Amino acid sequence: MHSQTVEKAGRKPLKDVKTMKDDAAAVEKESEAIKARYTKIFRI
C-alpha cells in the first residue's frame, strides 16, 4: 500500500485482512485447468 494512503474509518485495516499464498509449482502444474475454468466462468 502506498505510504500516503489513508484507510477509511470503520473498515478493517488492510494489514488485518488474511491473504492466500499461491504455491507456484502447483499453479504451474494446474495452469491449463485454471485457464479452462476461467474461460468457462467468464466466457472469454
Backbone as CSV, one residue per row, in Angstrom:
resi,resn,N_x,N_y,N_z,CA_x,CA_y,CA_z,C_x,C_y,C_z
1,MET,0.846,-1.164,0.000,0.000,0.000,0.000,0.895,1.232,0.000
2,HIS,0.454,2.249,-0.697,1.218,3.490,-0.794,1.303,4.158,0.578
3,SER,2.429,4.766,0.870,2.653,5.371,2.188,1.717,6.547,2.487
4,GLN,1.180,7.193,1.470,0.280,8.328,1.679,-1.193,7.931,1.666
5,THR,-1.469,6.652,1.544,-2.846,6.166,1.536,-3.443,6.250,2.929
6,VAL,-4.665,6.726,2.999,-5.370,6.831,4.270,-6.532,5.834,4.244
7,GLU,-6.589,4.962,5.249,-7.667,3.977,5.303,-8.934,4.635,5.827
8,LYS,-10.075,4.207,5.307,-11.351,4.776,5.717,-11.727,4.287,7.109
9,ALA,-12.323,5.174,7.880,-12.751,4.841,9.240,-13.865,3.794,9.189
10,GLY,-13.862,2.887,10.140,-14.908,1.883,10.232,-14.657,0.635,9.406
11,ARG,-13.578,0.598,8.664,-13.253,-0.580,7.863,-12.084,-1.319,8.490
12,LYS,-12.044,-2.630,8.236,-10.935,-3.445,8.730,-9.649,-2.996,8.032
13,PRO,-8.594,-2.738,8.784,-7.320,-2.335,8.177,-6.800,-3.413,7.225
14,LEU,-6.207,-2.988,6.141,-5.699,-3.914,5.135,-4.695,-4.899,5.736
15,LYS,-3.914,-4.455,6.709,-2.920,-5.346,7.319,-3.574,-6.498,8.090
16,ASP,-4.850,-6.339,8.455,-5.563,-7.382,9.187,-6.308,-8.359,8.285
17,VAL,-6.314,-8.089,6.976,-7.000,-8.967,6.029,-6.079,-10.136,5.717
18,LYS,-6.603,-11.333,5.891,-5.823,-12.538,5.639,-5.746,-12.791,4.136
19,THR,-4.557,-12.983,3.609,-4.390,-13.244,2.183,-3.965,-14.684,1.954
20,MET,-4.262,-15.174,0.770,-3.879,-16.537,0.413,-2.547,-16.488,-0.316
21,LYS,-1.717,-17.457,-0.048,-0.439,-17.546,-0.731,-0.521,-18.684,-1.752
22,ASP,-0.150,-18.380,-2.998,-0.176,-19.389,-4.057,1.100,-20.202,-4.042
23,ASP,0.939,-21.488,-4.290,2.077,-22.380,-4.452,2.424,-22.352,-5.944
24,ALA,3.529,-21.708,-6.295,3.887,-21.503,-7.700,3.975,-22.808,-8.481
25,ALA,4.514,-23.849,-7.874,4.646,-25.140,-8.568,3.272,-25.743,-8.860
26,ALA,2.353,-25.635,-7.914,1.003,-26.176,-8.105,0.247,-25.378,-9.160
27,VAL,0.416,-24.078,-9.158,-0.244,-23.231,-10.154,0.279,-23.582,-11.546
28,GLU,1.569,-23.750,-11.662,2.180,-24.123,-12.947,1.622,-25.453,-13.429
29,LYS,1.526,-26.401,-12.531,1.039,-27.743,-12.871,-0.430,-27.713,-13.300
30,GLU,-1.219,-26.869,-12.683,-2.654,-26.802,-12.943,-3.039,-25.656,-13.882
31,SER,-2.068,-25.045,-14.550,-2.339,-23.842,-15.330,-3.398,-24.043,-16.410
32,GLU,-3.377,-25.156,-17.102,-4.368,-25.394,-18.156,-5.770,-25.534,-17.571
33,ALA,-5.908,-26.215,-16.446,-7.209,-26.360,-15.797,-7.708,-25.011,-15.286
34,ILE,-6.808,-24.205,-14.760,-7.164,-22.872,-14.276,-7.650,-22.010,-15.437
35,LYS,-6.936,-22.044,-16.555,-7.338,-21.273,-17.732,-8.690,-21.727,-18.259
36,ALA,-8.914,-23.042,-18.293,-10.189,-23.579,-18.782,-11.337,-23.149,-17.878
37,ARG,-11.136,-23.193,-16.580,-12.185,-22.788,-15.634,-12.479,-21.293,-15.762
38,TYR,-11.443,-20.494,-15.872,-11.606,-19.049,-16.044,-12.406,-18.762,-17.312
39,THR,-12.068,-19.446,-18.404,-12.766,-19.272,-19.674,-14.229,-19.660,-19.550
40,LYS,-14.501,-20.746,-18.849,-15.877,-21.198,-18.666,-16.683,-20.192,-17.832
41,ILE,-16.087,-19.687,-16.771,-16.780,-18.753,-15.888,-17.040,-17.417,-16.568
42,PHE,-16.011,-16.869,-17.217,-16.106,-15.520,-17.776,-16.403,-15.496,-19.282
43,ARG,-16.514,-16.653,-19.890,-16.833,-16.791,-21.310,-15.947,-15.934,-22.198
44,ILE,-14.648,-16.096,-21.999,-13.671,-15.337,-22.779,-13.178,-16.181,-23.925
